[in-house]
Amino acid sequence: MDCAHFDAHRCRSCSWLEVPRPDQLAAKERHVRELLDPLAPAGGTRWLPTVAGADAGFRNKAKMVVGGTVAAPTLGILDERRAGVDLRDCPLHTQGLRDALPVLAGFVTDAALAPYDVAARRGELKHLLVTESPDGELMVRFVLRSQEPVARIRKHLPALLTALPRLRVVSANLQPEHKAVLEGEREIVLHGETLPMRVDGLVLHLRPQSFFQTNTEVATALYRQATTWVAEAAPPDAEVWDLYCGVGGFAVHLATPGRRVHGVEVSAEAVASARATAREHGLTGATFEAADATAWALASDHAPDVVVVNPPRRGVGADLAGWLDSSGVPTVVYSSCHAGSLARDLAAMPSLRPVRAQLLDMFPHTGHYEVLVLLQRAPAGACA
């Protein structure tokens, strides 16, 4: 991937960009195997071929810091002097995002949304968060210091909807604190409700504060592989728990006829999205609950046939890992975006062995990646 911003040292976020893509993948494969192979059973872990995906135009979400002035806003990052660096043509983003960002920059000017000045602690618009669906529809979120600009956004919104006819959802997020936090807790929806994300024949409904993988192509491969492993490891009428289920990506893919799937996610917005998807597709065996995944599992009176976990970077933690180890659940599918926390969690559940694994290059040109691991319970009396 070529990037003028990287070459000019305006943005070095893609820290591995100068490394050839095959070498990037080889380095990630070495890293994850060094962490996980020592935890494998006697026969070793079977590693499936790495899922690479595209090296440009793959990112479906733009997280843009707004800088500059009302008359000349920048959408991108801040440099070491806290000045805005405009990256609206970032080659990581889908073409739809690159087309939309200049229109949104014009809207900042038209609606007089003063970019937040970090050094002076004044201004209102902190970030623009823009997501594009596989069908080319958009969600735009304005992250604001206060509610003061909302009236102007509402006033100029009809013009924005005309300029971006595929704009499906618009909201204002309030983040009043002066610290490096991407968004706040309060969301004011100004237009629409959910962004349909079509993935592998299923439509997932994304609300403003819901999480979705930023690389749709690789996320599709992730869901397909998990579905294959569960089908091979569990009976057709299996009970499956999807912990940290988000908008239900794994759960709805696993909810085949006769199978009972229950998703647990702390975000009520994400749970509402997952329920909408299940209703739309007639997935009567899929249910969802807003709760802390660890507390919910520890309070349960039984273990299912399969547990799927897709935790944040910190991993599942000692309490849930300990419960999984002692629960008797025969199969666990663990999706991780941080191999270090994954290895720590696996070491805390020695009864569950990593028998298959796959690296998915969700984040090209960086040292980050996703890894999917199939864990199966060691036979009674087996050596650790």
C-alpha positions as CSV (number, residue, x, y, z in Angstrom):
1,M,0.0,0.0,0.0
2,D,1.3,3.5,-0.9
3,C,0.7,6.3,1.5
4,A,1.9,9.9,0.9
5,H,1.2,10.8,4.6
6,F,3.5,8.0,5.8
7,D,6.2,8.9,3.3
8,A,6.0,12.6,4.5
9,H,6.1,11.5,8.1
10,R,2.7,13.2,8.7
11,C,1.2,9.9,10.0
12,R,3.2,6.8,11.1
13,S,0.2,4.9,12.5
14,C,0.9,2.1,10.0
15,S,4.2,1.3,11.7
16,W,4.9,-1.8,9.5
17,L,4.1,-0.1,6.2
18,E,7.7,-0.4,5.0
19,V,7.7,-4.1,5.7
20,P,6.5,-6.2,2.7
21,R,3.2,-7.8,3.4
22,P,4.4,-11.4,3.3
23,D,7.0,-10.5,5.9
24,Q,4.4,-8.9,8.0
25,L,2.3,-12.1,8.0
26,A,5.3,-14.3,8.7
27,A,6.3,-12.1,11.7
28,K,2.7,-12.3,13.1
29,E,2.7,-16.0,12.6
30,R,5.9,-16.4,14.5
31,H,4.7,-14.2,17.3
32,V,1.5,-16.0,17.9
33,R,3.0,-19.5,17.6
34,E,5.7,-18.6,20.1
35,L,3.0,-17.6,22.6
36,L,0.5,-20.5,22.0
37,D,2.5,-23.5,20.9
38,P,4.0,-24.2,24.4
39,L,0.4,-24.5,25.6
40,A,-0.6,-27.1,23.0
41,P,-1.4,-30.8,23.7
42,A,1.1,-33.5,23.0
43,G,0.0,-33.7,19.3
44,G,0.4,-30.0,18.9
45,T,-2.0,-27.3,17.6
46,R,-3.1,-27.6,14.0
47,W,-2.6,-24.2,12.4
48,L,-4.9,-23.3,9.5
49,P,-3.7,-21.0,6.7
50,T,-3.6,-17.4,7.7
51,V,-6.4,-15.2,6.4
52,A,-4.7,-12.1,4.9
53,G,-7.4,-10.0,3.3
54,A,-6.8,-6.8,1.3
55,D,-3.9,-4.5,2.2
56,A,-5.7,-1.2,1.4
57,G,-9.3,0.0,1.3
58,F,-10.4,-2.5,4.0
59,R,-11.2,-0.4,7.0
60,N,-15.0,0.2,7.3
61,K,-14.7,2.7,10.2
62,A,-12.9,6.1,10.2
63,K,-12.1,7.5,13.7
64,M,-11.1,11.1,12.8
65,V,-9.8,13.7,15.3
66,V,-11.1,17.1,14.2
67,G,-8.6,19.9,14.3
68,G,-8.0,23.2,12.5
69,T,-10.7,25.8,12.3
70,V,-14.3,26.1,11.4
71,A,-13.3,27.6,8.0
72,A,-10.6,25.0,7.4
73,P,-11.2,21.9,9.5
74,T,-8.8,18.9,9.5
75,L,-10.0,15.3,9.8
76,G,-7.3,12.9,10.9
77,I,-4.9,13.0,13.9
78,L,-3.1,15.6,16.0
79,D,0.7,16.0,15.6
80,E,3.1,16.4,18.5
81,R,2.2,20.1,18.7
82,R,-1.5,19.2,19.0
83,A,-2.1,20.7,15.5
84,G,-4.5,18.9,13.2
85,V,-3.2,16.6,10.4
86,D,-5.7,16.0,7.6
87,L,-6.0,12.4,6.6
88,R,-9.4,12.3,4.9
89,D,-7.8,10.4,1.9
90,C,-6.2,7.7,4.1
91,P,-5.8,4.6,1.9
92,L,-6.8,2.2,4.7
93,H,-10.4,3.4,4.5
94,T,-13.0,2.1,2.1
95,Q,-13.7,4.2,-1.0
96,G,-17.1,5.2,0.5
97,L,-15.5,6.7,3.6
98,R,-12.9,8.6,1.5
99,D,-15.8,10.0,-0.6
100,A,-17.8,11.0,2.5
101,L,-15.1,12.7,4.6
102,P,-14.7,15.8,2.4
103,V,-18.5,16.3,2.4
104,L,-18.4,16.0,6.2
105,A,-15.5,18.5,6.4
106,G,-17.8,20.9,4.5
107,F,-20.6,20.3,6.9
108,V,-18.3,21.2,9.8
109,T,-17.9,24.6,8.2
110,D,-21.6,25.0,7.2
111,A,-22.9,24.1,10.7
112,A,-20.1,26.2,12.4
113,L,-18.9,23.3,14.5
114,A,-15.8,24.7,16.2
115,P,-13.1,22.0,16.3
116,Y,-11.9,21.3,19.9
117,D,-8.6,22.9,20.6
118,V,-6.8,20.5,23.0
119,A,-4.2,23.0,24.2
120,A,-6.7,25.9,24.8
121,R,-9.5,23.6,26.0
122,R,-12.1,25.3,23.9
123,G,-14.2,24.4,20.9
124,E,-16.9,21.7,20.6
125,L,-16.3,19.0,17.9
126,K,-13.7,16.5,19.0
127,H,-14.1,13.5,16.7
128,L,-16.0,12.3,13.6
129,L,-16.7,8.6,13.7
130,V,-17.9,7.3,10.3
131,T,-18.8,3.7,9.4
132,E,-19.6,2.3,6.0
133,S,-21.6,-0.9,5.6
134,P,-20.8,-3.5,2.9
135,D,-23.8,-2.1,1.0
136,G,-22.3,1.4,1.0
137,E,-24.6,2.9,3.6
138,L,-23.2,5.2,6.3
139,M,-23.3,6.0,10.0
140,V,-21.9,9.4,11.2
141,R,-21.4,10.2,14.8
142,F,-20.3,13.7,16.0
143,V,-18.4,13.5,19.2
144,L,-19.0,16.8,21.0
145,R,-17.8,18.5,24.2
146,S,-21.3,19.6,25.0
147,Q,-24.9,19.7,23.6
148,E,-24.5,23.3,22.5
149,P,-23.9,22.5,18.7
150,V,-26.7,19.9,18.5
151,A,-29.3,22.4,17.4
152,R,-27.0,23.6,14.5
153,I,-26.4,20.0,13.4
154,R,-30.2,19.4,13.4
155,K,-30.7,22.6,11.3
156,H,-28.2,21.6,8.7
157,L,-28.9,17.9,8.7
158,P,-31.3,17.9,5.7
159,A,-28.6,19.4,3.5
160,L,-26.1,16.7,4.7
161,L,-28.7,13.9,3.9
162,T,-29.0,15.4,0.4
163,A,-25.3,15.5,0.0
164,L,-24.8,12.0,1.3
165,P,-27.9,10.1,0.1
166,R,-26.7,6.8,1.6
167,L,-26.4,8.3,5.1
168,R,-28.5,5.9,7.2
169,V,-27.7,7.0,10.9
170,V,-26.6,10.3,12.4
171,S,-26.0,10.9,16.1
172,A,-24.2,13.2,18.5
173,N,-22.1,11.7,21.3
174,L,-21.3,13.9,24.3
175,Q,-17.8,13.6,25.7
176,P,-17.3,16.6,28.1
177,E,-14.0,15.5,29.7
178,H,-10.7,16.9,28.8
179,K,-8.8,13.6,28.3
180,A,-7.9,11.1,25.5
181,V,-11.2,9.3,25.4
182,L,-12.8,8.6,22.0
183,E,-16.4,9.0,23.0
184,G,-18.7,9.5,26.0
185,E,-21.7,7.6,27.4
186,R,-24.6,9.8,26.2
187,E,-25.7,9.4,22.6
188,I,-28.4,11.7,20.9
189,V,-29.7,10.0,17.8
190,L,-30.6,12.6,15.2
191,H,-31.5,10.4,12.2
192,G,-32.3,6.7,11.7
193,E,-31.6,4.0,14.2
194,T,-29.4,1.2,12.9
195,L,-26.8,0.6,10.1
196,P,-27.4,-2.8,8.4
197,M,-24.1,-4.6,8.1
198,R,-24.5,-7.5,5.6
199,V,-22.0,-10.2,6.6
200,D,-22.0,-13.6,4.9
201,G,-25.7,-13.5,4.0
202,L,-26.8,-12.2,7.4
203,V,-27.7,-8.6,8.2
204,L,-26.3,-7.4,11.6
205,H,-27.8,-4.2,12.9
206,L,-25.2,-1.7,14.2
207,R,-26.3,1.0,16.6
208,P,-24.2,4.1,17.3
209,Q,-22.5,2.7,20.4
210,S,-22.2,-0.9,19.2
211,F,-18.9,-2.5,18.4
212,F,-18.2,-4.1,15.0
213,Q,-15.0,-5.4,13.5
214,T,-13.3,-2.8,11.4
215,N,-12.3,-5.2,8.6
216,T,-15.5,-6.7,7.1
217,E,-13.8,-9.2,4.8
218,V,-11.7,-10.7,7.5
219,A,-14.5,-10.6,10.0
220,T,-16.5,-12.8,7.6
221,A,-13.8,-15.4,7.5
222,L,-13.7,-15.3,11.3
223,Y,-17.4,-16.1,11.7
224,R,-17.2,-18.8,9.0
225,Q,-14.3,-20.6,10.7
226,A,-16.0,-20.5,14.1
227,T,-19.2,-21.8,12.6
228,T,-17.3,-24.7,11.0
229,W,-15.5,-25.7,14.3
230,V,-18.7,-25.6,16.3
231,A,-20.5,-27.7,13.7
232,E,-17.7,-30.3,13.8
233,A,-17.3,-30.3,17.6
234,A,-20.9,-30.2,18.9
235,P,-24.2,-32.0,18.2
236,P,-26.9,-30.2,16.1
237,D,-29.0,-29.5,19.2
238,A,-26.1,-28.2,21.2
239,E,-26.4,-25.3,23.7
240,V,-23.9,-22.5,22.9
241,W,-23.0,-19.5,24.9
242,D,-21.6,-16.5,23.2
243,L,-19.9,-14.3,25.8
244,Y,-18.9,-10.8,24.9
245,C,-21.3,-11.2,22.0
246,G,-21.4,-7.6,20.8
247,V,-24.0,-7.2,18.1
248,G,-24.3,-11.0,17.8
249,G,-21.8,-11.7,15.0
250,F,-20.9,-15.2,16.2
251,A,-24.2,-16.0,17.8
252,V,-26.4,-15.4,14.7
253,H,-24.0,-17.4,12.6
254,L,-24.2,-20.3,15.0
255,A,-27.9,-20.2,15.5
256,T,-28.8,-23.1,13.1
257,P,-32.2,-24.9,13.5
258,G,-32.3,-27.0,16.7
259,R,-29.3,-25.2,18.3
260,R,-29.8,-23.0,21.3
261,V,-27.5,-20.0,21.4
262,H,-27.5,-17.4,24.2
263,G,-25.4,-14.2,23.8
264,V,-24.3,-12.1,26.7
265,E,-22.9,-8.6,26.3
266,V,-22.6,-5.7,28.8
267,S,-23.7,-3.1,26.2
268,A,-27.5,-2.8,26.1
269,E,-27.2,-1.0,22.7
270,A,-25.4,-4.0,21.2
271,V,-27.9,-6.5,22.7
272,A,-30.7,-4.5,21.2
273,S,-28.9,-4.8,17.8
274,A,-28.4,-8.5,18.2
275,R,-32.1,-9.1,19.1
276,A,-33.2,-7.1,16.0
277,T,-31.0,-9.3,13.8
278,A,-32.4,-12.5,15.4
279,R,-36.0,-11.3,14.9
280,E,-35.3,-10.3,11.3
281,H,-33.9,-13.7,10.4
282,G,-36.3,-15.7,12.3
283,L,-33.6,-17.1,14.6
284,T,-35.9,-18.3,17.4
285,G,-33.1,-20.3,19.0
286,A,-31.0,-17.2,19.6
287,T,-31.5,-15.1,22.7
288,F,-29.5,-12.3,24.1
289,E,-29.0,-10.6,27.5
290,A,-27.4,-7.4,28.7
291,A,-25.1,-8.5,31.5
292,D,-21.4,-8.7,32.6
293,A,-20.1,-11.9,30.9
294,T,-18.0,-13.1,33.8
295,A,-20.7,-12.5,36.5
296,W,-23.3,-14.1,34.3
297,A,-21.3,-17.3,33.7
298,L,-20.2,-17.6,37.4
299,A,-23.9,-17.3,38.5
300,S,-25.1,-20.0,36.0
301,D,-26.1,-23.4,37.4
302,H,-24.7,-25.4,34.4
303,A,-22.3,-25.4,31.6
304,P,-23.3,-25.6,27.9
305,D,-21.9,-27.7,25.1
306,V,-19.8,-24.8,23.6
307,V,-18.7,-21.4,24.9
308,V,-17.6,-18.8,22.4
309,V,-15.6,-15.8,23.9
310,N,-14.6,-12.7,22.1
311,P,-13.3,-10.4,24.9
312,P,-11.6,-7.0,24.6
313,R,-7.8,-6.7,24.6
314,R,-7.5,-7.5,28.3
315,G,-8.8,-11.0,27.7
316,V,-11.4,-12.9,29.8
317,G,-9.5,-12.6,33.0
318,A,-8.7,-15.0,35.9
319,D,-12.2,-15.4,37.2
320,L,-13.8,-16.4,33.9
321,A,-10.8,-18.5,32.8
322,G,-11.0,-20.3,36.1
323,W,-14.7,-21.0,35.6
324,L,-14.2,-22.3,32.1
325,D,-11.4,-24.6,33.3
326,S,-13.5,-26.1,36.1
327,S,-17.0,-26.0,34.4
328,G,-16.7,-29.1,32.4
329,V,-17.6,-27.4,29.1
330,P,-16.1,-29.6,26.4
331,T,-15.4,-27.0,23.7
332,V,-14.4,-23.3,23.8
333,V,-13.9,-21.1,20.8
334,Y,-11.7,-18.1,21.7
335,S,-11.4,-15.1,19.4
336,S,-8.7,-12.7,20.6
337,C,-7.3,-9.4,19.4
338,H,-4.3,-9.7,21.8
339,A,-2.3,-12.8,21.8
340,G,-0.5,-11.9,25.0
341,S,-3.7,-11.8,27.1
342,L,-4.9,-15.0,25.2
343,A,-1.8,-16.9,26.2
344,R,-2.3,-15.7,29.8
345,D,-5.9,-16.9,29.8
346,L,-5.0,-20.3,28.3
347,A,-2.4,-20.8,30.9
348,A,-5.1,-20.3,33.5
349,M,-7.3,-23.1,32.0
350,P,-5.0,-26.0,31.5
351,S,-7.9,-28.5,31.2
352,L,-8.7,-26.9,27.8
353,R,-6.1,-27.5,25.1
354,P,-5.7,-25.4,21.9
355,V,-6.1,-28.1,19.2
356,R,-6.7,-25.7,16.2
357,A,-5.9,-22.1,15.6
358,Q,-5.9,-19.5,12.8
359,L,-4.4,-16.1,12.5
360,L,-6.5,-13.5,10.8
361,D,-4.8,-10.3,9.7
362,M,-7.5,-7.9,10.8
363,F,-5.1,-5.0,11.0
364,P,-2.5,-4.9,8.2
365,H,0.6,-2.8,8.4
366,T,0.7,-3.0,12.2
367,G,1.8,-5.6,14.7
368,H,-1.8,-6.3,15.7
369,Y,-3.9,-9.2,14.5
370,E,-6.9,-11.5,15.4
371,V,-6.4,-15.1,16.3
372,L,-9.1,-17.7,16.6
373,V,-8.5,-20.8,18.7
374,L,-10.4,-24.0,19.2
375,L,-10.0,-25.4,22.7
376,Q,-11.1,-28.9,23.7
377,R,-11.1,-30.4,27.1
378,A,-8.3,-32.8,27.9
379,P,-9.5,-36.4,28.6
380,A,-9.6,-37.3,32.3
381,G,-6.2,-38.4,33.5
382,A,-4.3,-36.8,30.6
383,C,-1.0,-35.2,31.4
384,A,-0.8,-31.4,31.4
